[in-house]
Amino acid sequence: MGSFAGTSLEEESAMAVPPHPYGHQPGSQPPQGPQQDPQYGLQPQYGQQAQYGQPQYGQQPQYGQQPQYGQQPQYGQAHPPYGQQPPSQKTSNATKLIVIGVVALVAIILVAGIVAILPRKPEIAPAGTPVIAEDVVFHITDYQCGVEAVDILDEPYEPDGQLCKVHVKATNNGTETKNLLTAAVLLDDDDNRFDPSFDLMFSMDDALSERSVDGKATIEGFVYFDIPHGFTATIAEVGILFGDKAYVRLS
């Protein structure tokens, strides 16, 4: 074949082989369609913008793998599987509130029980004030210490401590007979108790020997006490057997 007019042989050779698109050099294989990457999926074709940060269709990202481009890694949280909601916090909070309420209620009951069984300080009437216990009105008067006593056999009584006496008048406003037991017991400010002297209960002329009072009746007399040295009685406790007690100051 002859050459075109006005062109050289080299120019004709260059025109006979068209240039490869996209700057591909002769002698190499052109790319055969889109390329598959094992981690990121399909590579973009020539002239297309690469898409990063999105999983390919039909693929779910696997937990434990490195995050894809455009994703932020999550730290300190366990992710539930896709389609499953995380456990609700409302149930846990409600359980805590119920437990706290039960504990508080038990604590209140325990405190109330302890307060109920603790001994309470009784009300003490001023000296000379009549006090009432189980329909019986008591008048406590004329408290004396350091007294001497001579029994019905005219023998003097020798106390171990100091001999004291108090006058007791009891009026039963009810209809049933009341047993007064010892009629009175003395106490000091430290709650030490001093019982009557039984040696003088029936040997003294003015002793309150009768320990029961009939309905609508009144009895009176002295009750004697042998109080150890170093102690000072300040309160009288009066009342009936197995009944309420009343308290009055001696001075």
C-alpha positions in Angstrom: 0.0 0.0 0.0 1.3 3.4 -0.8 1.6 6.2 1.7 -0.7 9.1 1.9 0.5 12.2 0.1 2.3 14.6 2.3 3.0 12.2 5.1 6.0 10.3 6.1 6.3 6.6 6.8 6.6 7.2 10.6 3.5 9.3 10.7 1.5 6.6 8.9 2.7 4.0 11.4 1.6 6.1 14.3 -1.8 6.6 12.8 -2.3 2.9 12.2 -2.2 2.1 16.0 -4.8 4.1 17.9 -3.8 5.3 21.4 -5.2 3.2 24.4 -7.9 4.9 26.4 -7.0 6.3 29.8 -3.3 6.5 29.0 -2.8 2.7 28.9 0.6 1.9 27.4 0.8 -0.5 24.5 1.8 -4.0 25.4 -0.1 -4.3 28.7 -3.6 -5.7 29.3 -6.4 -3.2 29.9 -8.4 -3.6 33.1 -11.2 -6.2 32.7 -14.2 -4.7 34.5 -14.4 -3.7 38.1 -11.9 -5.3 40.5 -12.9 -7.2 43.7 -11.1 -6.3 47.0 -11.4 -9.0 49.7 -12.0 -6.5 52.5 -13.8 -3.5 51.0 -15.7 -5.1 48.1 -15.8 -3.8 44.6 -13.2 -1.3 43.5 -14.6 1.6 41.6 -14.4 1.5 37.8 -12.4 4.0 35.9 -14.0 7.4 36.1 -16.2 6.5 39.2 -15.9 8.0 42.7 -14.9 5.4 45.3 -17.6 4.9 48.0 -16.2 4.5 51.5 -17.8 3.9 54.9 -20.8 1.9 53.6 -21.2 -1.9 53.6 -21.9 -3.6 50.3 -25.4 -4.8 49.7 -26.1 -8.2 51.4 -23.3 -7.8 53.8 -23.5 -6.9 57.5 -20.4 -5.6 59.4 -19.0 -8.2 61.8 -18.4 -7.3 65.4 -14.8 -7.6 66.5 -13.5 -6.2 63.1 -11.9 -2.9 62.6 -14.4 -0.2 61.8 -14.9 0.6 58.1 -13.9 4.0 56.7 -16.2 6.7 57.9 -17.3 4.8 61.1 -16.4 5.6 64.6 -15.3 2.7 66.8 -17.4 2.1 70.0 -15.6 1.5 73.2 -16.8 0.2 76.6 -20.1 -1.0 75.2 -21.4 -4.4 74.3 -23.6 -4.3 71.3 -26.7 -6.4 71.0 -27.2 -8.3 67.7 -29.0 -6.5 64.9 -32.7 -6.4 65.4 -32.5 -6.9 69.2 -33.2 -4.0 71.6 -30.9 -3.5 74.7 -32.4 -4.4 78.1 -34.6 -1.6 79.5 -33.2 0.3 82.5 -36.7 1.0 83.9 -37.1 -2.5 85.2 -33.8 -2.4 87.0 -34.6 1.0 88.6 -38.0 -0.2 89.7 -36.5 -3.2 91.4 -34.0 -1.0 93.2 -36.8 1.2 94.5 -38.8 -1.7 95.7 -35.8 -3.1 97.6 -35.0 0.2 99.2 -38.7 0.6 100.3 -38.8 -2.8 101.9 -35.5 -2.2 103.8 -36.8 1.2 105.0 -40.1 -0.4 106.2 -38.2 -3.1 108.1 -36.0 -0.5 109.7 -38.9 1.6 110.8 -40.7 -1.5 112.3 -37.5 -2.5 114.2 -37.0 1.0 115.6 -40.6 1.2 116.7 -40.4 -2.1 118.4 -37.2 -1.2 120.3 -38.7 2.1 121.4 -41.8 0.3 122.6 -39.9 -2.1 124.9 -37.5 0.5 126.3 -38.4 1.5 129.8 -39.9 5.0 129.9 -39.4 7.4 132.7 -42.7 7.7 134.6 -44.4 10.9 135.5 -43.6 12.0 139.1 -46.1 14.2 140.9 -44.9 16.9 143.2 -44.6 16.2 146.9 -47.9 16.3 148.8 -50.0 15.7 145.6 -52.5 12.9 145.7 -51.9 10.2 143.0 -54.3 7.6 141.7 -53.6 3.9 140.8 -56.4 1.5 139.9 -59.2 3.6 141.6 -57.1 4.0 144.8 -56.1 7.5 145.8 -52.8 7.7 147.7 -51.7 10.5 149.9 -47.9 10.4 150.8 -46.9 12.8 153.6 -44.7 13.2 156.6 -41.5 11.6 155.3 -38.8 11.4 158.1 -35.3 9.8 158.4 -33.2 9.1 161.5 -36.2 8.1 163.6 -36.2 5.7 166.4 -38.6 2.8 166.8 -39.8 0.7 169.8 -41.7 -2.4 169.0 -44.8 -3.6 170.9 -42.5 -5.4 173.3 -40.9 -2.1 174.2 -37.6 -3.2 172.7 -35.8 -0.7 170.6 -35.2 -1.5 166.9 -31.6 -1.4 165.7 -31.5 -0.7 162.0 -28.5 -1.7 159.7 -28.6 1.7 158.1 -30.8 4.7 158.8 -34.4 4.2 159.8 -37.0 6.2 157.8 -40.8 6.3 157.7 -43.5 7.8 155.5 -47.2 8.2 156.2 -49.5 6.6 153.6 -53.3 7.2 153.3 -55.1 5.1 150.7 -58.8 5.6 149.7 -60.5 3.0 147.5 -63.0 4.8 145.2 -64.0 1.5 143.6 -66.3 -1.2 144.7 -63.8 -4.1 144.8 -61.2 -4.8 147.4 -57.7 -3.9 146.4 -54.5 -5.5 147.6 -51.8 -2.9 148.2 -49.0 -5.4 148.9 -46.4 -3.2 150.7 -48.4 0.0 150.2 -45.2 2.0 149.2 -41.7 1.5 148.0 -39.0 4.2 148.0 -36.5 5.1 145.3 -33.6 7.5 144.8 -32.7 9.5 141.7 -30.6 6.6 140.5 -33.6 4.2 140.5 -32.3 2.3 143.5 -35.3 0.6 145.3 -35.8 0.4 149.1 -38.5 -2.1 150.3 -40.3 -1.7 153.7 -38.8 -3.3 156.8 -40.9 -6.4 157.4 -39.4 -6.6 160.9 -41.4 -3.5 161.8 -44.5 -4.1 159.7 -46.4 -5.8 162.4 -44.4 -4.8 165.5 -45.2 -1.1 165.5 -48.4 0.4 166.8 -48.6 3.0 164.1 -47.5 0.8 161.2 -49.8 0.3 158.2 -50.3 -3.4 158.9 -53.4 -3.7 156.8 -52.4 -4.3 153.2 -55.9 -4.5 151.6 -58.5 -1.8 151.3 -62.2 -2.5 150.7 -64.3 -0.7 148.2 -65.3 2.8 149.4 -62.9 2.5 152.4 -59.8 4.2 153.6 -56.7 2.9 155.5 -53.7 4.8 156.7 -50.5 4.5 158.8 -46.7 4.6 158.6 -44.5 2.4 156.5 -40.9 1.9 157.8 -37.7 1.6 155.8 -34.2 0.6 156.7 -32.2 2.5 154.1 -28.4 1.8 153.8 -26.0 4.7 154.7 -25.0 6.8 151.8 -28.4 6.6 150.0 -31.2 9.2 150.0 -34.7 8.3 149.0 -36.5 11.0 146.9 -39.5 9.3 145.4 -42.4 7.1 146.6 -43.9 4.4 144.4 -47.5 3.4 145.3 -50.0 1.1 143.7 -51.9 -2.2 144.0 -50.7 -5.8 143.4 -50.4 -6.6 139.7 -51.8 -3.2 138.8 -50.7 0.3 137.8 -48.2 2.3 139.8 -48.0 6.0 140.6 -45.1 8.1 141.7 -44.8 11.1 144.0 -41.8 13.0 145.3 -41.1 12.9 149.0 -40.0 16.5 149.3 
